[in-house]
Amino acid sequence: MPPKDQGGSDSRYFTTQKKGELHELRTELHSTDFATKVDAVKKVIASMTVGKDVSGLFTDVLNCAQTGNIELKKLVYLYLINYAKSQPELTLLAVNTFVKDANDRNPLIRALAVRTMGCIRVDRITEYLCEPLGRALRDDDPYVRKTAAVCVAKLYDIAPELVQERGFIETLHDLISDSNPSVVANGVAALSEISETSGRDVMKISASVLQKLLAALNECTEWGQVFILDSLAKYVPGDAREAEGIIERVTPRLQHANSAVVMSAVKVILSYMDIMAAGGGANAENIRALTRKLAPPLVTLLNSESEIQYVALRNINLIVQKRPSILENEIKVFFCKYNDPIYVKMEKLEIIIKLVSEKNIDQVLLELKEYATEVDVDFVRKSVSAIGRCAVKLERAAERCIGVLLELIQTKVNYVVQESVIVIKDIFRRYPNRYESIIATLCDNLDTLDEPQAKASMIWIIGEYAERIDNADELLETFLETFEEEDPTVQLQLLTATVKCFLKNPEETQEMVQKVLDLATEESDNPDLRDRGFIYWRLLSTDPEAAKLVVLGDKPVIEDDTFRLEPNLLNVLVGQIATLSSIYHKPPEAFVVRAKRSPTSDVMGMDDDEEDGEEDEDYEDENDVNNGGGDLLDMGGLSVNDKSPASANDGGMGDLFGGGGGVAAAPEARMSKVCTPEKSGGIELWAGFRQVGGAVKLELDVRNVSSNVPVSNLAIQLNKNAFGFSPANQQIICNPPIPIGGSGKQIVELVNNPNMLVQVPAGQPASPQIQVAVKNMATGLVFYFAANFAFEAMFASDGALERTAFIESWKSVDDQKELFSTVANLPPSSTDIDRVASKFQGYNIFLIARRPVPNAEGQEVAYFSMKTTTGMIFMAELTFKKGVNAAKVCLKTENIAYGVQAKVALEILLRSP
């Protein structure tokens, strides 16, 4: 017997084992002593949990499944689930065990077998799962039935056609009428999951089903209640009376101890209140009564742990936008406590702003003023901003809010003053010509402004009210001294404010406006600033009166944005209460992408090439911004070229809309002959690599030159390689078989397997060669070939770096990790940056920026980024010269061993037509 841990736990299994442990574990797994065998399986599971590769013990662990002990069986099944995807062929050996266990007398073992088969996401297992699953759905034991219900949803995710053919969805509908409430809840959960996966409503709640759901609601577990309530929230009652009846049955759930149940009940009630409101004034009293009932459970949630408070507050934020009356008298519960985490405080502030009214503004201002003296800078800023938002929201309270802001400015605390200036600008825009008397106080605090937004706000105030400020031009002059170092937002405001000042007082500010226009149009590389400078210049030089109408015209009064969500979006989010949508405040499709093939795609005959074309087309739409994203960005210091301000003539529309040269075609694999008929029994092979839908594919063109036996079934295996690739499926089925003189294209998906990765020796480049063994199953002949991997097939669709991230990454890479080359004899399509960017984008190589080379007429530099599916980042600088069919390539990367492959990929793509 193995020694017991002193603490009586299984933590001893996670201690470091000595070398050679796999051999010892294999011996213990075959032990005749049951306790030793259980102990060995636990050690295997512990090693697997901490990331060790114990897949070599697959068959040994599988043999341990032949036992009636449920503890050991659970451990073995856990191991099988983990390694089934990497060992699909061996997993088939466990099928007999699963089928046998699915007929066991013990319901726990029957359920365990069905659950495990559902969790093993291997296509070839599914055909064996259907019979046991069908029996389990009709099993006498409710535990087996509820487990089988969830398994149907898992099976639908793998093989939706199979679920429909076997009638499992109809069986799930039957389970909703089950006598056991847990079975009903799992049936509802499975149908809801299938509805989300398929995009169609398979739940179909009828009047009889509705009553069964409401009956089960009182008896099932808390998570079962959540599933049922979520389904009820999607149901549309026929009239207000039916809605009221359902709400009456759901209302007791508001007192539940589980916050998820409470929020789901709130979601149902809010959804049905709209239907009751549509019924007319007769339901007004009932709606008011429901409003009073909703407040206490929501307030109670704020006494939970901080994390639950945060989730509740994000949901309450939506609820008060939908129905502010629910919590209009509960604003005090949202006042911040000293020990609240910052994320809770921030959310409470948002809700306080939404609930503030003329009745409670005084106590809110006292509270916000207190918050403005806290030590957390972000919280103080948010509090000062909240005071300004209260002023914008409540016209009658605006003066009191400004009084509080002036008191805070007198504290002379840097960040308080700056935030106050920002919100006072908004107050001026909300209530023009009413509170300008405080401008003098603001001007006294110019020296404390050092943040771009605060500076920009103050400059806007000076420009807008220049006629009321005696020394407006002098104040602007102080900012102009550092014009070139300022943030673009400050520069833009300075430009506009100076023009305003000139139009109001042209005699004294002519020299200043000339200086600003020169700086904006001749010294700046920012396209927005230059364009605005040119517009002002032309306006002032051609028609000063028109300039006054444009620059000094009446501006629209800003609106209160407290309830800023669009009504339609708000209704969608309220329907998603108690989900991630209600936390992100985004609809599900904004952050969840279900990349799943339609169940009918095979029937319609869509092949891989057609799918690839569609995916590439979608990709173009989503990333269209990057086509022209490289316009005029100053990549100063990124190359050996010196930084130089672009002249006015260089900033034309060609730059602004550059890099967009059309839709990139779907990249094709570069095929090359890898095997002659003499080596492979009359079969000629051509091979190439490309990416389809984010997956790397090996394409094989199989040509039967002289084999009398049709090519019908091949097996493929890769040797260890520098990219860690192995085939996702070793079997290649040629359908139809390839007769003599015929040919066929076969596609093998490659996956990254750490066990297949060859470590690149230090100081040497990674080898592009992938060695492949192929066996013709019909003749038994094995033949070998080697193919060079096309590195661009590894570039991922999320490889576009932000401009600032690109600059930082470029500067951080040591010069020793740079690679250079010159690519000559380029085709015409590869000498134009727009067309190169369009071609590269099809291979997930993204244009980041472009700029002319200083002091070199006709030369232009383009910067590109790319990232592999394994996370390696590469950055490239390409230099082109007008009239020369060559380009210089400079590539930087921290993964220098693979840099050569990335550079070669760029060179090949440049040379391609």
Secondary structure in CASP SS format (residue, H / E / C, confidence):
PFRMAT SS
TARGET T0000
AUTHOR 0000-0000-0000
METHOD secondary structure of the structure
MODEL  1
M C 1.00
P C 1.00
P C 1.00
K C 1.00
D C 1.00
Q C 1.00
G C 1.00
G C 1.00
S C 1.00
D C 1.00
S H 1.00
R H 1.00
Y H 1.00
F H 1.00
T C 1.00
T C 1.00
Q C 1.00
K C 1.00
K C 1.00
G C 1.00
E H 1.00
L H 1.00
H H 1.00
E H 1.00
L H 1.00
R H 1.00
T H 1.00
E H 1.00
L H 1.00
H C 1.00
S C 1.00
T C 1.00
D C 1.00
F H 1.00
A H 1.00
T H 1.00
K H 1.00
V H 1.00
D H 1.00
A H 1.00
V H 1.00
K H 1.00
K H 1.00
V H 1.00
I H 1.00
A H 1.00
S H 1.00
M H 1.00
T H 1.00
V C 1.00
G C 1.00
K C 1.00
D C 1.00
V C 1.00
S H 1.00
G H 1.00
L H 1.00
F H 1.00
T H 1.00
D H 1.00
V H 1.00
L H 1.00
N H 1.00
C C 1.00
A C 1.00
Q C 1.00
T C 1.00
G C 1.00
N C 1.00
I H 1.00
E H 1.00
L H 1.00
K H 1.00
K H 1.00
L H 1.00
V H 1.00
Y H 1.00
L H 1.00
Y H 1.00
L H 1.00
I H 1.00
N H 1.00
Y H 1.00
A C 1.00
K C 1.00
S C 1.00
Q C 1.00
P H 1.00
E H 1.00
L H 1.00
T H 1.00
L H 1.00
L H 1.00
A H 1.00
V H 1.00
N H 1.00
T H 1.00
F H 1.00
V H 1.00
K H 1.00
D H 1.00
A C 1.00
N C 1.00
D C 1.00
R C 1.00
N C 1.00
P H 1.00
L H 1.00
I H 1.00
R H 1.00
A H 1.00
L H 1.00
A H 1.00
V H 1.00
R H 1.00
T H 1.00
M H 1.00
G H 1.00
C H 1.00
I C 1.00
R C 1.00
V C 1.00
D H 1.00
R H 1.00
I H 1.00
T H 1.00
E H 1.00
Y H 1.00
L H 1.00
C H 1.00
E H 1.00
P H 1.00
L H 1.00
G H 1.00
R H 1.00
A H 1.00
L H 1.00
R C 1.00
D C 1.00
D C 1.00
D C 1.00
P H 1.00
Y H 1.00
V H 1.00
R H 1.00
K H 1.00
T H 1.00
A H 1.00
A H 1.00
V H 1.00
C H 1.00
V H 1.00
A H 1.00
K H 1.00
L H 1.00
Y H 1.00
D H 1.00
I H 1.00
A C 1.00
P H 1.00
E H 1.00
L H 1.00
V H 1.00
Q H 1.00
E H 1.00
R C 1.00
G C 1.00
F H 1.00
I H 1.00
E H 1.00
T H 1.00
L H 1.00
H H 1.00
D H 1.00
L H 1.00
I C 1.00
S C 1.00
D C 1.00
S C 1.00
N C 1.00
P H 1.00
S H 1.00
V H 1.00
V H 1.00
A H 1.00
N H 1.00
G H 1.00
V H 1.00
A H 1.00
A H 1.00
L H 1.00
S H 1.00
E H 1.00
I H 1.00
S H 1.00
E H 1.00
T H 1.00
S H 1.00
G C 1.00
R C 1.00
D C 1.00
V C 1.00
M C 1.00
K C 1.00
I C 1.00
S C 1.00
A H 1.00
S H 1.00
V H 1.00
L H 1.00
Q H 1.00
K H 1.00
L H 1.00
L H 1.00
A H 1.00
A H 1.00
L H 1.00
N C 1.00
E C 1.00
C C 1.00
T C 1.00
E H 1.00
W H 1.00
G H 1.00
Q H 1.00
V H 1.00
F H 1.00
I H 1.00
L H 1.00
D H 1.00
S H 1.00
L H 1.00
A H 1.00
K H 1.00
Y C 1.00
V C 1.00
P C 1.00
G C 1.00
D C 1.00
A H 1.00
R H 1.00
E H 1.00
A H 1.00
E H 1.00
G H 1.00
I H 1.00
I H 1.00
E H 1.00
R H 1.00
V H 1.00
T H 1.00
P H 1.00
R H 1.00
L H 1.00
Q H 1.00
H C 1.00
A C 1.00
N C 1.00
S H 1.00
A H 1.00
V H 1.00
V H 1.00
M H 1.00
S H 1.00
A H 1.00
V H 1.00
K H 1.00
V H 1.00
I H 1.00
L H 1.00
S H 1.00
Y H 1.00
M H 1.00
D H 1.00
I H 1.00
M H 1.00
A H 1.00
A H 1.00
G C 1.00
G C 1.00
G H 1.00
A H 1.00
N H 1.00
A H 1.00
E H 1.00
N H 1.00
I H 1.00
R H 1.00
A H 1.00
L H 1.00
T H 1.00
R H 1.00
K H 1.00
L H 1.00
A H 1.00
P H 1.00
P H 1.00
L H 1.00
V H 1.00
T H 1.00
L H 1.00
L C 1.00
N C 1.00
S C 1.00
E C 1.00
S H 1.00
E H 1.00
I H 1.00
Q H 1.00
Y H 1.00
V H 1.00
A H 1.00
L H 1.00
R H 1.00
N H 1.00
I H 1.00
N H 1.00
L H 1.00
I H 1.00
V H 1.00
Q H 1.00
K H 1.00
R C 1.00
P H 1.00
S H 1.00
I H 1.00
L C 1.00
E C 1.00
N C 1.00
E C 1.00
I H 1.00
K H 1.00
V H 1.00
F H 1.00
F C 1.00
C C 1.00
K C 1.00
Y C 1.00
N C 1.00
D C 1.00
P C 1.00
I H 1.00
Y H 1.00
V H 1.00
K H 1.00
M H 1.00
E H 1.00
K H 1.00
L H 1.00
E H 1.00
I H 1.00
I H 1.00
I H 1.00
K H 1.00
L H 1.00
V C 1.00
S C 1.00
E C 1.00
K C 1.00
N C 1.00
I H 1.00
D H 1.00
Q H 1.00
V H 1.00
L H 1.00
L H 1.00
E H 1.00
L H 1.00
K H 1.00
E H 1.00
Y H 1.00
A C 1.00
T C 1.00
E C 1.00
V C 1.00
D C 1.00
V H 1.00
D H 1.00
F H 1.00
V H 1.00
R H 1.00
K H 1.00
S H 1.00
V H 1.00
S H 1.00
A H 1.00
I H 1.00
G H 1.00
R H 1.00
C H 1.00
A H 1.00
V H 1.00
K H 1.00
L C 1.00
E H 1.00
R H 1.00
A H 1.00
A H 1.00
E H 1.00
R H 1.00
C H 1.00
I H 1.00
G H 1.00
V H 1.00
L H 1.00
L H 1.00
E H 1.00
L H 1.00
I H 1.00
Q C 1.00
T C 1.00
K C 1.00
V C 1.00
N H 1.00
Y H 1.00
V H 1.00
V H 1.00
Q H 1.00
E H 1.00
S H 1.00
V H 1.00
I H 1.00
V H 1.00
I H 1.00
K H 1.00
D H 1.00
I H 1.00
F H 1.00
R H 1.00
R H 1.00
Y C 1.00
P C 1.00
N C 1.00
R C 1.00
Y C 1.00
E H 1.00
S H 1.00
I H 1.00
I H 1.00
A H 1.00
T H 1.00
L H 1.00
C H 1.00
D C 1.00
N C 1.00
L H 1.00
D H 1.00
T H 1.00
L C 1.00
D C 1.00
E C 1.00
P H 1.00
Q H 1.00
A H 1.00
K H 1.00
A H 1.00
S H 1.00
M H 1.00
I H 1.00
W H 1.00
I H 1.00
I H 1.00
G H 1.00
E H 1.00
Y C 1.00
A H 1.00
E H 1.00
R H 1.00
I C 1.00
D C 1.00
N C 1.00
A H 1.00
D H 1.00
E H 1.00
L H 1.00
L H 1.00
E H 1.00
T H 1.00
F H 1.00
L H 1.00
E C 1.00
T C 1.00
F H 1.00
E H 1.00
E H 1.00
E C 1.00
D C 1.00
P H 1.00
T H 1.00
V H 1.00
Q H 1.00
L H 1.00
Q H 1.00
L H 1.00
L H 1.00
T H 1.00
A H 1.00
T H 1.00
V H 1.00
K H 1.00
C H 1.00
F H 1.00
L H 1.00
K H 1.00
N C 1.00
P H 1.00
E H 1.00
E H 1.00
T H 1.00
Q H 1.00
E H 1.00
M H 1.00
V H 1.00
Q H 1.00
K H 1.00
V H 1.00
L H 1.00
D H 1.00
L H 1.00
A H 1.00
T H 1.00
E H 1.00
E H 1.00
S C 1.00
D C 1.00
N C 1.00
P H 1.00
D H 1.00
L H 1.00
R H 1.00
D H 1.00
R H 1.00
G H 1.00
F H 1.00
I H 1.00
Y H 1.00
W H 1.00
R H 1.00
L H 1.00
L H 1.00
S H 1.00
T H 1.00
D C 1.00
P H 1.00
E H 1.00
A H 1.00
A H 1.00
K H 1.00
L H 1.00
V H 1.00
V H 1.00
L C 1.00
G C 1.00
D C 1.00
K C 1.00
P C 1.00
V C 1.00
I C 1.00
E C 1.00
D C 1.00
D C 1.00
T C 1.00
F C 1.00
R C 1.00
L C 1.00
E C 1.00
P H 1.00
N H 1.00
L H 1.00
L H 1.00
N H 1.00
V H 1.00
L H 1.00
V H 1.00
G C 1.00
Q C 1.00
I C 1.00
A C 1.00
T C 1.00
L H 1.00
S H 1.00
S H 1.00
I H 1.00
Y H 1.00
H C 1.00
K C 1.00
P C 1.00
P H 1.00
E H 1.00
A H 1.00
F C 1.00
V C 1.00
V C 1.00
R C 1.00
A C 1.00
K C 1.00
R C 1.00
S C 1.00
P C 1.00
T C 1.00
S C 1.00
D C 1.00
V C 1.00
M C 1.00
G C 1.00
M C 1.00
D C 1.00
D H 1.00
D H 1.00
E H 1.00
E H 1.00
D H 1.00
G H 1.00
E H 1.00
E H 1.00
D H 1.00
E H 1.00
D H 1.00
Y H 1.00
E H 1.00
D H 1.00
E H 1.00
N C 1.00
D H 1.00
V H 1.00
N H 1.00
N H 1.00
G C 1.00
G C 1.00
G C 1.00
D C 1.00
L C 1.00
L C 1.00
D C 1.00
M C 1.00
G C 1.00
G C 1.00
L C 1.00
S C 1.00
V C 1.00
N C 1.00
D C 1.00
K C 1.00
S C 1.00
P C 1.00
A C 1.00
S C 1.00
A H 1.00
N H 1.00
D H 1.00
G C 1.00
G C 1.00
M H 1.00
G H 1.00
D H 1.00
L H 1.00
F C 1.00
G C 1.00
G C 1.00
G C 1.00
G C 1.00
G C 1.00
V C 1.00
A C 1.00
A C 1.00
A C 1.00
P C 1.00
E C 1.00
A C 1.00
R C 1.00
M C 1.00
S E 1.00
K E 1.00
V E 1.00
C E 1.00
T C 1.00
P C 1.00
E C 1.00
K C 1.00
S C 1.00
G C 1.00
G C 1.00
I E 1.00
E E 1.00
L E 1.00
W E 1.00
A E 1.00
G E 1.00
F E 1.00
R E 1.00
Q E 1.00
V E 1.00
G C 1.00
G C 1.00
A E 1.00
V E 1.00
K E 1.00
L E 1.00
E E 1.00
L E 1.00
D E 1.00
V E 1.00
R E 1.00
N E 1.00
V C 1.00
S C 1.00
S C 1.00
N C 1.00
V C 1.00
P C 1.00
V E 1.00
S E 1.00
N E 1.00
L E 1.00
A E 1.00
I E 1.00
Q E 1.00
L E 1.00
N C 1.00
K C 1.00
N E 1.00
A C 1.00
F C 1.00
G C 1.00
F E 1.00
S E 1.00
P E 1.00
A C 1.00
N C 1.00
Q C 1.00
Q E 1.00
I E 1.00
I E 1.00
C E 1.00
N E 1.00
P E 1.00
P E 1.00
I E 1.00
P C 1.00
I C 1.00
G C 1.00
G C 1.00
S E 1.00
G E 1.00
K E 1.00
Q E 1.00
I E 1.00
V E 1.00
E E 1.00
L E 1.00
V E 1.00
N E 1.00
N C 1.00
P H 1.00
N H 1.00
M H 1.00
L E 1.00
V C 1.00
Q C 1.00
V C 1.00
P C 1.00
A C 1.00
G C 1.00
Q C 1.00
P C 1.00
A C 1.00
S C 1.00
P C 1.00
Q E 1.00
I E 1.00
Q E 1.00
V E 1.00
A E 1.00
V E 1.00
K E 1.00
N E 1.00
M C 1.00
A C 1.00
T C 1.00
G C 1.00
L C 1.00
V E 1.00
F E 1.00
Y E 1.00
F E 1.00
A E 1.00
A E 1.00
N E 1.00
F C 1.00
A C 1.00
F H 1.00
E H 1.00
A H 1.00
M H 1.00
F E 1.00
A C 1.00
S C 1.00
D C 1.00
G C 1.00
A C 1.00
L C 1.00
E C 1.00
R H 1.00
T H 1.00
A H 1.00
F H 1.00
I H 1.00
E H 1.00
S H 1.00
W H 1.00
K H 1.00
S H 1.00
V C 1.00
D C 1.00
D H 1.00
Q H 1.00
K H 1.00
E E 1.00
L E 1.00
F E 1.00
S E 1.00
T E 1.00
V E 1.00
A C 1.00
N C 1.00
L C 1.00
P C 1.00
P H 1.00
S H 1.00
S H 1.00
T C 1.00
D C 1.00
I H 1.00
D H 1.00
R H 1.00
V H 1.00
A H 1.00
S H 1.00
K H 1.00
F H 1.00
Q H 1.00
G C 1.00
Y C 1.00
N C 1.00
I C 1.00
F E 1.00
L E 1.00
I E 1.00
A E 1.00
R E 1.00
R E 1.00
P E 1.00
V C 1.00
P C 1.00
N C 1.00
A C 1.00
E C 1.00
G C 1.00
Q E 1.00
E E 1.00
V E 1.00
A E 1.00
Y E 1.00
F E 1.00
S E 1.00
M E 1.00
K E 1.00
T E 1.00
T C 1.00
T C 1.00
G C 1.00
M C 1.00
I E 1.00
F E 1.00
M E 1.00
A E 1.00
E E 1.00
L E 1.00
T E 1.00
F E 1.00
K E 1.00
K C 1.00
G C 1.00
V C 1.00
N C 1.00
A C 1.00
A E 1.00
K E 1.00
V E 1.00
C E 1.00
L E 1.00
K E 1.00
T C 1.00
E C 1.00
N C 1.00
I H 1.00
A H 1.00
Y H 1.00
G H 1.00
V H 1.00
Q H 1.00
A H 1.00
K H 1.00
V H 1.00
A H 1.00
L H 1.00
E H 1.00
I H 1.00
L H 1.00
L H 1.00
R H 1.00
S C 1.00
P C 1.00
END
